[in-house]
Amino acid sequence: MTPRAPMTKRLLVLALVFGLTAGYVAYAMEPEPVPLRQTFAAMDTNAGRWRMSSAPKLDPKILDVLGVDDYVNRIYRGSRDEAVSLYVGYYQSQREGDTIHSPMNCLPGAGWIPIETRMVDLPIAGRAPIRVKRVVIEKGLDRQVVLYWYQSHGRIIANEYWSKVAMVYDAVRLNRSDAALVRVVTPVNDAAGGQQAADARAVDFVQALFPQLESHLPS
């Protein structure tokens, strides 16, 4: 047996235990659906210096796969015509197959390859910094910076696995499994500051947007 074999076995056992626990929660606990404080249709079209330029509707087939109860999908423009896209998908409860899809699974399916991934802490006015996942993705010659996190009951989680653990914990403790995926994407333009400028742009947008999210998502 190789040195890695015991670790692999332990991981498989943990995955099995988690799967059984999640299954129990999904089919026995039946968490109660929790609606938004306000629907996303009522979300302000401005966020700081950012102005909504369009709100593309998602294809019904995509919505059927996502299983969201409400969502917002918008393109914003800054004062210097920079572009940032926002997607927020909200789930009143995550049972019967309707669970949050990780961008790390969806982006490669759309042809975007993650080439750089790390956690970053973003300062937010009026509260402690939030930790989000930052991913640089690439398709051909195009690159984009992605910031995303999972948000539930005022809790911000940047890791897919810990978000699942939190879902099970909250379902048992509070009979709730509501949560949202928040994703911000902006292109990398080498002629306009490159990746550093894209990072700054994405962070600036998140800082402007965050108070709005808290007024819509349940605490």
C-alpha positions as CSV (number, residue, x, y, z in Angstrom):
1,M,0.0,0.0,0.0
2,T,1.4,3.4,-0.9
3,P,1.7,6.2,1.7
4,R,-1.1,8.1,0.1
5,A,-3.5,5.1,0.3
6,P,-4.6,5.6,4.0
7,M,-5.3,9.3,3.3
8,T,-7.4,8.5,0.3
9,K,-9.3,5.9,2.3
10,R,-10.0,8.5,5.1
11,L,-11.2,11.0,2.5
12,L,-13.6,8.4,1.0
13,V,-15.0,7.6,4.4
14,L,-15.5,11.3,5.2
15,A,-17.2,11.8,1.9
16,L,-19.5,8.8,2.5
17,V,-20.4,10.1,6.0
18,F,-21.1,13.6,4.6
19,G,-23.2,12.2,1.8
20,L,-25.3,10.1,4.2
21,T,-25.7,13.1,6.6
22,A,-26.7,15.4,3.7
23,G,-29.2,12.8,2.5
24,Y,-30.7,12.5,5.9
25,V,-31.1,16.3,6.1
26,A,-32.6,16.5,2.6
27,Y,-35.2,13.7,3.0
28,A,-35.9,13.7,6.7
29,M,-35.4,17.2,8.1
30,E,-37.1,19.0,5.1
31,P,-35.8,22.6,5.9
32,E,-38.4,25.3,5.6
33,P,-38.2,27.6,2.6
34,V,-37.1,31.1,3.5
35,P,-38.1,33.9,1.1
36,L,-36.0,36.9,0.3
37,R,-36.5,40.1,2.3
38,Q,-37.1,41.8,-1.1
39,T,-37.2,40.2,-4.5
40,F,-34.2,40.9,-6.7
41,A,-36.5,42.7,-9.1
42,A,-36.6,45.5,-6.6
43,M,-32.8,45.8,-6.3
44,D,-31.4,49.3,-7.1
45,T,-29.9,49.6,-10.5
46,N,-27.0,51.7,-9.2
47,A,-24.2,50.6,-6.8
48,G,-21.9,53.4,-5.9
49,R,-20.4,54.7,-9.2
50,W,-21.7,51.7,-11.0
51,R,-24.8,51.8,-13.2
52,M,-26.7,48.9,-14.6
53,S,-26.5,48.8,-18.4
54,S,-28.4,45.6,-19.1
55,A,-30.1,42.7,-17.4
56,P,-29.9,39.6,-19.7
57,K,-32.5,36.9,-18.9
58,L,-31.2,33.4,-18.4
59,D,-32.4,30.7,-20.8
60,P,-35.3,28.7,-19.2
61,K,-33.3,25.5,-19.7
62,I,-30.4,27.0,-17.7
63,L,-32.8,28.1,-15.0
64,D,-34.2,24.6,-14.8
65,V,-30.8,23.2,-14.3
66,L,-29.8,25.8,-11.7
67,G,-33.1,25.4,-9.7
68,V,-33.0,28.9,-8.3
69,D,-36.0,30.5,-6.6
70,D,-34.9,34.0,-7.6
71,Y,-31.9,35.5,-9.4
72,V,-30.3,38.7,-10.7
73,N,-28.1,38.7,-13.8
74,R,-26.8,42.2,-14.7
75,I,-24.1,44.1,-16.5
76,Y,-22.8,47.3,-14.9
77,R,-20.7,50.1,-16.3
78,G,-18.4,52.3,-14.3
79,S,-17.6,56.0,-14.8
80,R,-14.8,55.1,-17.1
81,D,-16.9,52.6,-19.1
82,E,-15.4,49.6,-17.3
83,A,-17.7,46.5,-17.4
84,V,-18.6,44.2,-14.5
85,S,-21.2,41.4,-14.5
86,L,-23.1,40.3,-11.5
87,Y,-25.0,37.0,-10.9
88,V,-26.8,36.2,-7.7
89,G,-28.8,33.0,-7.4
90,Y,-30.9,32.5,-4.3
91,Y,-32.3,29.2,-3.0
92,Q,-35.1,29.3,-0.4
93,S,-34.1,25.7,0.5
94,Q,-31.6,23.2,-0.8
95,R,-33.4,19.9,-1.0
96,E,-34.9,17.7,-3.6
97,G,-31.9,18.3,-5.9
98,D,-32.0,22.1,-5.9
99,T,-28.5,22.9,-4.6
100,I,-26.1,25.6,-5.4
101,H,-23.8,24.9,-8.4
102,S,-20.2,25.8,-7.9
103,P,-18.7,28.2,-10.5
104,M,-15.6,25.9,-10.4
105,N,-17.8,23.3,-12.1
106,C,-19.8,25.6,-14.4
107,L,-17.0,27.8,-15.8
108,P,-15.1,24.9,-17.4
109,G,-18.3,23.7,-18.9
110,A,-18.6,27.1,-20.7
111,G,-15.0,26.8,-22.0
112,W,-13.3,28.9,-19.3
113,I,-10.3,27.4,-17.7
114,P,-9.2,28.5,-14.2
115,I,-5.5,29.4,-14.2
116,E,-5.2,31.0,-10.8
117,T,-7.2,30.5,-7.6
118,R,-6.8,32.0,-4.1
119,M,-8.8,33.4,-1.2
120,V,-8.8,37.2,-0.7
121,D,-10.1,39.4,2.2
122,L,-12.1,42.4,1.1
123,P,-12.7,45.4,3.5
124,I,-16.4,46.3,3.7
125,A,-17.6,49.5,5.3
126,G,-19.4,49.0,8.6
127,R,-18.4,45.4,9.1
128,A,-15.5,43.0,9.3
129,P,-13.8,42.1,6.0
130,I,-15.3,39.3,4.0
131,R,-13.3,36.4,2.6
132,V,-14.1,35.5,-1.0
133,K,-12.7,33.2,-3.7
134,R,-10.7,34.9,-6.5
135,V,-10.3,33.0,-9.7
136,V,-8.6,34.1,-13.0
137,I,-10.1,32.3,-15.9
138,E,-9.0,32.0,-19.5
139,K,-10.6,31.1,-22.8
140,G,-8.2,31.4,-25.8
141,L,-6.7,34.9,-25.6
142,D,-9.4,36.2,-23.2
143,R,-9.0,36.4,-19.4
144,Q,-11.4,37.4,-16.7
145,V,-11.2,37.9,-12.9
146,V,-14.0,36.2,-10.9
147,L,-14.9,36.9,-7.3
148,Y,-17.5,34.7,-5.7
149,W,-18.8,33.5,-2.4
150,Y,-21.8,31.8,-0.7
151,Q,-24.0,33.9,1.6
152,S,-26.5,32.7,4.1
153,H,-27.9,34.3,7.3
154,G,-25.2,37.0,7.2
155,R,-22.5,34.4,6.9
156,I,-20.0,34.6,4.1
157,I,-18.2,31.4,2.9
158,A,-15.7,31.2,0.1
159,N,-15.2,27.5,0.1
160,E,-17.6,25.0,-1.6
161,Y,-17.1,22.3,0.9
162,W,-17.5,24.4,4.0
163,S,-20.7,25.9,2.4
164,K,-22.1,22.3,2.3
165,V,-21.1,21.7,5.9
166,A,-22.8,24.9,7.0
167,M,-25.9,23.9,5.0
168,V,-26.2,20.6,6.9
169,Y,-25.4,22.3,10.3
170,D,-28.1,25.0,9.7
171,A,-30.6,22.5,8.5
172,V,-30.3,20.5,11.7
173,R,-29.9,23.5,14.1
174,L,-32.4,26.0,12.5
175,N,-34.4,23.9,10.0
176,R,-33.0,26.2,7.3
177,S,-30.9,25.6,4.2
178,D,-31.5,28.9,2.3
179,A,-28.4,30.4,0.7
180,A,-27.2,32.5,-2.2
181,L,-24.3,32.3,-4.6
182,V,-22.8,35.7,-5.5
183,R,-20.5,36.0,-8.5
184,V,-18.8,39.0,-9.9
185,V,-16.8,38.9,-13.2
186,T,-14.8,41.5,-15.0
187,P,-12.6,41.2,-18.1
188,V,-8.8,41.6,-18.1
189,N,-7.7,44.3,-20.5
190,D,-3.9,44.4,-20.9
191,A,-4.1,47.8,-22.6
192,A,-6.0,49.2,-19.6
193,G,-4.0,48.1,-16.6
194,G,-4.3,44.3,-17.0
195,Q,-5.0,42.0,-14.2
196,Q,-4.2,44.5,-11.4
197,A,-6.8,46.9,-12.8
198,A,-9.4,44.1,-13.1
199,D,-8.8,43.1,-9.5
200,A,-9.3,46.7,-8.3
201,R,-12.4,47.0,-10.4
202,A,-14.0,43.8,-9.1
203,V,-13.2,44.8,-5.5
204,D,-14.6,48.3,-5.9
205,F,-17.8,46.9,-7.3
206,V,-18.2,44.3,-4.5
207,Q,-17.7,47.0,-1.9
208,A,-20.4,49.2,-3.5
209,L,-22.8,46.3,-3.9
210,F,-22.6,44.5,-0.6
211,P,-25.0,46.7,1.4
212,Q,-27.7,46.1,-1.2
213,L,-27.2,42.3,-0.8
214,E,-27.8,42.5,2.9
215,S,-31.1,44.3,2.4
216,H,-32.4,41.5,0.1
217,L,-30.9,38.3,1.6
218,P,-32.4,36.9,4.8
219,S,-30.4,37.3,8.0
